[in-house]
Amino acid sequence: MSRPGGRRAIALAGAAILAVSTALVAAPPASSAGTVTAECKKTQDWGTGFGGTCTITNGTTAPLNGWKVEGDLPSGTSVTSVWNATKTVSGNHYTFTNPTWSNTLAANTTVSFGFNGTGPGFFTGCKINGAACDGGGTGEEDLEAPTTPAGLRLVSKSATTVGIAWDASTDDVGVTGYDVFQGTTKVASGSETGANITGLTPKTAYTFTVKANDASGKSSPASAPLQVTTDEGSNGTAGKVIGYFVNWGVYQRNYHVKNIDTSGSARKLTHINYAFGNVQGGRCTIGDGYADYEKAYGADQSVDGVADTWDQPLRGNFNQLRKLKKKYPNLKVLWSFGGWTWSGGFGQAAANPAAFAESCYNLVEDPRWADVFDGIDIDWEYPNACGLTCDTSGAASFKNLMSAVRSKFGSNLVTAAITADASAGGKMDVADYKGASQYVDWYLPMTYDYFGAWDAQGPTAPHSPLTSYPGIPHEGFNTSDTIAKLKSMGIPGSKLLMGLGFYGRGWTGVTQKEPGGTATGPAPGKYEQGIEDYKDIKGRCPSNGTIAGTAYAHCGNQWWSYDTPATIGSKSSWAGSEGLGGAFFWELSGDTANGELINAIR
């Protein structure tokens, strides 16, 4: 919700310059014009690991439909992450194929992919589409399409997720990957003979088919269809659980990535949104370089108990998130840009969405930390509306910006935290959230911060009401109305997440216990007036009532509202009954040391 303090940001300067060393696999000679070539090289080498790129050049006069780069690594060397390509491994032999969103390479153009690895060696025996990478010799001609995938079967399912598997196809040269279709819509791609399809609606029938692809761009016929009905969703969110981690939390709050693990939260989370990157000059920029990738961690504060060294290439939160993902392989991390304070930068970004998306992609996929992030979260809190500042970029600006971000990020996760103002003529009515929804994997409507002590005289009201109630200060300011309005636009519930606040908002000078009382100003808070983390407020001002599915407390002359494990449990059941894709919360450091609130979500 677009309110002061709802999304806070601290800007500290930080920069790093990488020294680059190269080690060629195969450099195409001048005589290779008219052929397809590839050049792979190291862009970094820190002794125990390396970063690198491969550039494919289509030197012919015809478009190239798909590409496949192959090479061998010596024992003790491996590629750990790759971007802008799909990786398959057989022993020490590595194969990289074009991403599914970029099948065609125009004549006389180039495309590159990058990777990180461990070990001292590098590739040998480089081939592009079966031919030598330097353009010498000819590759094996691919004459046939792959065989139809057989044995499509159900592996697992829940209210919002279906896991499927199938038997491998064959091809006269080689199968490079598979596409999964839900009806006529492609919903997953990859090189494995299995996939998880997420974001589905509970108790709904779906039909899936699979096609196999080869490097020449040929596709097999569709497999026999598989029909699946998802489970009931009434016992909880049964989907994504996303927590925001704030980079400034490592300072006064003394909350670090390791705390996500020790609190038990890492086992409950499906995704972490890392907040925030800044938006400046029409592009994505670093929010806090020291906290993000420079701060050195001792063994006692490190996720794996290993201290940082002075000369390692990446430290800070990014390195700790890398360690957390290694411990919890299914956990995904998105980098969130904007927030309340930095949403003012999106107006300039909207003037050139393609340049903005390019800058974001280059930052998120920086070789130093590309393996840390699985996508991007855009937190533009008041497009074409007023918040901390006023934006006049136009009703189409949000849709255009999200379209550019999706185009650049391809199959990586793209999400957006959006306003929850469902009032008539409010923020949700002045930007094209329906049009933009086609470009996001899910929306995070910020169904908190509806009311707070920025209205210093009150009336007191719960900052995150689930429903409306008699006397609510502003109609349309509640979770139920927000979700209903987004659904009325045609956005499916599976693409919407319920927002929760792991904090309370309060007033002072209040004599009335029930909501609706007058006040004299914001109640004192540990870090900011009018706001307090759940872990601190639960003992200082215990709940003594509920309204609209949210707890409230009157203690002395203070009045607070916040969610408790009981109200979060009830809200989770409501989200399940609405077929929502899950829940998200702001933010991890507000919970107790043993994760009382996150445990209540699931």
N, C-alpha and C positions, 0 to 999 in steps of 0.2 A: 504494500500500500504506500502511496506517496505521502509519507509523513516524515517530519524531522526525526532523525535517529533510527528510522527503520532500517536503513542500510548505511552504515557508517564507513568512512574510509580515512586512512592516514597516508599521506604522500611523503615518501622519503626517496631521495635520489639514489640511483644505483646503476652502474654500467659495467660491462666486461667486454674486453676485446680478445678474440681468440687468435692465437698464432696458428697458421695453417701450414701443414706439410703435405706433400703429395707423394703417392706411390702408384704408378700406373699399372693396370692390368694389361690393357691393350689400347694404344693410341692409334686412331685411324690415319694411315698415310694419305698424302695428297692424291695418290692414284685410286683411292677408294670412292671417288665421286661416282654417283650412279648406283651405289649399293647402300644397304642398311648396315650401319656400324654402331658400335657401343664403346664407350670409354668409361672405365671405373677407376676411381682414385680415392686415396685417403685425404680427408680434409682436416683431420685431427689425429694425433697419436700421443697418448699419455702413458705409454709403456704397457700397462695392463689392459688397455682397450683402445678403441679407435672409433672415429666417425668417418663416413664416406659417402660418396655419391656415384651414380652411374648415369651417364647421358647417352640417350639413344638418338641417332641422327638418321632420318629418312632422306638419303641422298638421291632417291629415285624421283621420277616424274609422276608417280601415282600414289594415292593415299595408301598407308600401311594399316591394314585391319588387324590390330593386335600385335604384341611383341612378347618375346620370351628371352630373358638373359640368364645364362647358366654359368657356373664356375665352381671350382673346388677350393675348399679351405683346408689348410693342414691341421693335423690333430692338435687339440688344445686351443683352437681359434674357432669362434662361432659368431654369428650375427644374432643379436638379442632383440632388435626392434627394427622395423622398416616402415617408411611412409611413402605414399604415392605409388605403391606397388603391392602385390600379393606374394608372399613368400611360402615356398614349400621346401622341405629338407629331406634328403635320403642319405643317411650316413654323413659324409663330408661334402656331398654334392648339393648345391643350393640352386634353386630355380626361382626367378622373379618374373612375374607377368604383370601386364598392364592392369590398373584398377578397373573395376567394372564401369565406373562412370566416365572413363576415357579410353574408348575402344579404338579410335581412329587417330593416326598420326599423319597429318597432311604432308604432301610432297615438300621436300627441302625445308623441313622444320625439325626441331629437336624437342625432347621431353626428358626430364630427369626424375630420379627417385633417390631417396637417401636412406641411410641405415646407421646403426650403432652396433658395435661388437666388442667382444672381449678376446684377449689373447694377443700374441705378438705377430701373427702371420697375416697374409692377405690372399686374395683370390688368384688362382692360376687356371689356365684352360678356358678362357672366356669365350662364350658362344652367344650369338644373337640369332634367334629363330633357326638354330641348328648350324649356322655358318660361323666362321671365325669372326671375332669382334672387330678385327682390323679390316674387314671387307674381303679378305682372301678366301677363295673357295666358294662353294654354293651350299646352301642349306637343303635339307630334305623337304621336298615339296609336299604340302599338306593337301591331299586331294579329297578326303572324306570328312564328313561331319561325325562327331562322336556318336556312339550308340546311346539309345534311350536309357536313362537311369531306371533301374528295376528295384523292386522290393521296398518302395516307399512305405514307411511305417511310423507309428507313434511311439516315442520313447518316454515322454513325460508331458504333463500338463498341469496347469493351475487355473485360477480364475482369469489371469491376464497373460499367460505364457504357454506356448506349445513347443515342445522339443520333438524334432523328427530326424530320421536317418534313412539312408538308402544305400544300395549297392553301387560300387564304382563303375563308371562307364569306361569304355575303351575307345581309342582313336588310332589312326594310322601313323600319326606322329606323336601325339600326346594330349591328354585332357588338361586344360589349364584351370578350370574352375566350374562352379555350378551356380545357377540362379534359382531361387525359390520364389514361386508366385502364389499369391492369395487371390484366387480368381484370375484376373488379367493384370494385377498389380504386382510388380516385383518387390518383395519385402525382405530379402536377404541374399547375399552373395558371398562366395568364399571358395577355397580350395578343398575343404574338408567334406566328407560324405555325411554331413549332419548339420543342423542349424537350430537355433532357438529363436522363435518369433515372439517378440514382446509387445506390450502396449495393446493387447486385445481386450475385448469387452467380456465380462463374466457371462456365463450361461448363454453363449452365442455360438451358432454353427458356422464353421469355416471350411473352405475347400482349398487344398494345397496341391501344387504340382512342382516338378523340378526339371530343369533343362541343363545339359552339360555343354561346355564351350571348349574350343581349342584356340591356339594362338593365332590362327588365320582368320578368326572371327566367325567360324561356323558354329552353329548351335544344333543340338540334337532335337528331335521331337520331344514334346512334353511327356513326362511320366504318366502312368495311371494316376488318377486323382485320389487324394486321401481326405476323407471328411472327418472333422474333429469338432466336438462341442466342448467349449471351455467350462470349467467348474463354476459352482456358485461362488459369489463374492461377498456374501452377507456377514461373514465372520471377521472381517477386517479388511485392510487395504489390499492384502494379498498381492502386492506388486512392488513398485520401486519405493525405497526409503532413502531419501537424499538429505544430507546434512551439509550446511554451509560451514566451511572452515575459514576464519578470517586471519589474514596474515599479520595484522597488528596485535592479535591475541598473544603473540610470543613476548610482548613487552610487559605492560602492567598486569595483565591477566595471568601471565606465566602459564599459558595453555599452549601445548606443543603437539605435533603429530603423534608422538608417543602416547599422549593422553587418550587419543582416539582408540588406541589398542588396549591400554590398561583399564579403561572404563568399561570395556566390553562392547563399545559402540561399533567398532570395526566389523564385528561378527553380525551386526544387525543391518548395517548399511549396504545398499547396492551401489550408491554413487556418492561422491563428495564434490561439491561445488567450491572451488578455491576462490576466495574473494579478497581483494578485487584487483583486476587490471584496470588501468586508467584509460580514458579516451581523450586524446589531446590532438589538436591540429588535424582532425579528421581521420585519425588512425588509432589503433590499439597500441598502448605503451605499457611499460612496467609500472606497477603500482608502488612497490617497496622493494628495491633491489636487494637491500641487506637482508630483510626477512625472507624474501623469495629464494635467493640462491647464493648468498654470501655468508650468512651467520654460521659459525662453527659450532658443532654440537659435540659435547663430551659423551663418553660412554654411558653415563647415567641418564642422559636425556635422549639418547638415540634409540630408535625403534628396535634395532637388532643388537644393541649393547656395544656397538663398535664406534669408537670416537672418530671424528673427522680429522684428516691430516691437513697441514697447511697448503699442500700443493695439489690436492685432488681437484678435478675440473668442475665439480658441482657440489655445493653444500646447501645449507639453509633448508627451508620447508620443502623445496622441490626434491632434494635428495632424500629427505625423510619420507615424503610421499612415495618415492620410488621404492624405498625399503618396505613401506607398509603394503604396497601392491604386490611385492614379492611374497610377503607373508600371507596375503589374502588375494590370490590370483583373480578372483571374480570381481573384485572391487574396481570400479571405474572412477576416473577423476576428470572433471571438466573445469576449465579456467573461466571464471565469470568476470565480465568486463562491465564497468559502469557503476551501478548503485546510486543511492540518493544523491550523494555529493558529486559524483562524476558523470551523472546523466546529462549534464549541460553540454558535454562534448559531443553528443550524438547529432546535434543539429548540423554541425559542420560535416560530420561523417555522412549524413544523409544527402549532402550535396554531391558526393561522389561515392556511391555505395561500393562499386567495384574496387576502388583504391582502398577503401576502409577494409573490405573483406581480405584483400591481398595482404595488408599490413597485419591483420589479426592472424591469418594463416601462417605468415612468416614468423610471427612471434610464438604462437602456440607450438609450431613444428620446428622451432630452433633446435639444431642437432644436440645442443647441450641437455635438453630436457624433453625432447619429442616423445620419448617412451613413457613419460610421466602422465601425459594428458591424452584423453580419449575423445575430446571434443571441446566445444565452446558453449558458454551460457551468456546470452546477451541480456543485460539487466538495464534496459532503457525504461525508466520508471514513469516518464510522462511525455511520450511522443505527441507532438502537436497540442500540448497542454502546458499548464503551469505547475511547477513543483518548487524546488529550490530556486530555479530560474524558469523562464517561460520559453517554450519552443514553438516556432511558427513554421516548421518545415513542411507542413501540409499533411492531409489525411493519408496520403499514399506512401509517405516516407518510411514508415515502419515496415510495411509490406516490401517495398523496394530494397530496403537494407537487409531484411531477412532473406530475400531471394538471392541477393549477392553473396551473403554468407554461406547459404546452402550450396550455391553453385561452386564456390571455392573449396568448401570443406568436404564435398562429395558425400561419401557414406559414413564419415565421422559423425559423432553425435552433435546435433545443433539444437539447443533449447533456448527458451526465453522466459525470464521472470517478468510478469506483466502486472499492470494495475488491477486491483480488485474492486474498483469503484463501479458498482452496478447501478448507480442512481440514474434517473432519467436525465439525459444531457450531460452526464458525467464523463470522466476520462475514457471510459470504455467506448463511448459513442463518437469520439473525435479522431480515432485512428482505425485502420483497417485490420483489426485482429483476426477476423474471419479469413481475409485474403492471405495474411501472413502465416496462418496456421498450417498451410500445406507445406511449408518449408521447415517446420520444426518437428523434432521427435516428440516433444511434449512442451506444454506450457506450465509455468509455475505461478498461478495467480496468487498474489501476496495477501492472503486472507487473514491479515493481522494488521495492527496499527490503524484500525478504523477510527478509534477514539483515543485520546490521550491528553496530557496536561499542556499541550500547545494551546488548547482552550483552557486557559488558566483558571477561569471561574467555574468550570464544569459546563454542563452537568456531568457527573461521574457516570461512566459507562464501560462495559467490558471491551477491551481493545480487540478481541478476536471472537465476536459472537458467532455461534453456528447458525442461528436463525434470527429473524426479527422478533421483537417483543413489544408489548404496549409501553410507550414512552421512549422508544429508541430515538436518539437525537437526530438521526438522519436515515431515511429509508434507502434501501439498496446497499447499506453498509453492513453486510453480514455474509458469511460463507455460502449459505444456501442460495441466496439471491445471485451472488457472483457466479456460482457454478451453473445455475439455471439460465442466466443470461448468455453465458458462453455456449452452452448447449443449444440455446435457441438460435444461435448463429450457424448451427450445423457442425460445430466442433464436437467430436465424439468424447464421451466421458473418459475413455481409455487414454486420451491425449491430454487430460487435465489432472493435476495433482492438487491435493489439499495442502494448504499452507498452515503451519503451526509456529507459534512463538515460544521459544524456551526462555521467556522472561516475562516480567509483569510491568504494567504501566500504572502510575499512581498520582494522586493529588494529596495535598495537605490542606488543613483548615476545614475539614469535612466533619459534620456532626451527624449526618444521616447514614445509617448502616446500609440501607437498600440503595440500588443504583438510582441516579437522578438527582443526587444532592449537589449543593453548591460547594465551591472550594475557593481558596485564596491563592493557589499556585501549585506548582509541581512538588511532589514529595521528594525528599532527599534520596539520592541513589549513590552507590559506591563509585561508579564511573561517570555518571551523568544524571542530572536532575530528572525526575519523573520516570525513570526506568531502572529496573533491578533484575539481575539474573535469577532464574528460578531457584538455583541452589542457595542463594542468599535470602530471597524473600520468603521462601516456604517456612523458615523458622522464625524470621523476624516478624512476619505478619501472617499467621496461619489462616487458611481459608475458613470462612464461617458462613458461606452461602454460595449458591450458583444461580446464574441467570443466562438464558439462551445457550446452554451447554458449556458455559465457561465459569470458572470459580471466581469469587471475589472475596475480599477481606476488609473489614473495618477494624483498625486497631488504633486506639488513642484518637488523634485527629487526622489520621491518614486513611485513605481508601485506595485499595489496589485491586487489579484484576489480572488473572494469569491462569494458565492451564496446569492441571495436576495430572498424575497418572490416571485417575478415574475419568476426568473429562477427556483426556486424549484417547483413552480406550473407547469411550462413547463416540467420539468424533471419527475414530477409525472404523467403527462399525457402520456409521452413517456413510463414510466414503465408499466402503465396500458395497453397500446397498445402492449407491448411485453409479456403480460401475467405474469408479475413478481408477486411474492408472497407478495410484499410490499416494504417498505423502512426502512432504519436504518440510524442513524446519530451519529457522534462524535462531541461534546457531549453536554449534557443538559445545562451546565453552560455557554456555548457560546451564547445562545439565549437571547433575551431581556426579561425584567421582565414580559411582557405580552405575551410571546411566539409567536413572529412574524413568525419565520421560521417554527415551528412545525405546526402552523395553516395553513401554505401554503401547507403542505404535503397532508392534507386531505380535 
